[in-house]
Amino acid sequence: MALSPERIESIAALASRLFAEGGRLDDVARAVRAANADLKTVTTAHASVMAEDPLREEAGFDLHLVDGNNHCWVITDKPELASGVVIAQRDAED
């Protein structure tokens, strides 16, 4: 499955709106999953634990793409390989 630039924009916009409205990380992930049921992986983390550079840096969170096409999933910067996302919330001081 590939994620188009428009799809990535839609996911980022939804997460941005929900965070701006005061949504918690779990609630944001739940909403992104509901709006993108075909994604294999929608998960969350705190940005401080992510070793990979994000695909996108948004206000308050980073968006990473996941390649879950093999046995184990890995972070990728290639939308054409992406089958999911990680929403990594940053601390206020980040």
C-alpha positions, 0 to 999 in steps of 0.5 A: 500500500502506498500513501499519497501526499494527499493522504499523508496531508489528510492524516496530519491535518486530522491529528493537528486539528485534534491536538489543537482542540486539546485531544489526548494522544490516545484519542488522536490515534483512535480518530486517525485509525477510524478515519483510515481503517485500511492502514495496517498500523496506526500507533503512538509514541512520545517523540523522545523515544523515536530514533528515526527522523520524522517524515513531517514535523507538525505543531506538537507532534511528528509523523512517521511512516511505517512499512509493515509489508514484511514480518516486522514493521520499520520506519520508512521515509518512502510513502510508496512503501508505507502501510501505517503511521506513528504519531509521536507527540512532542513535549511542549518544550520540544 
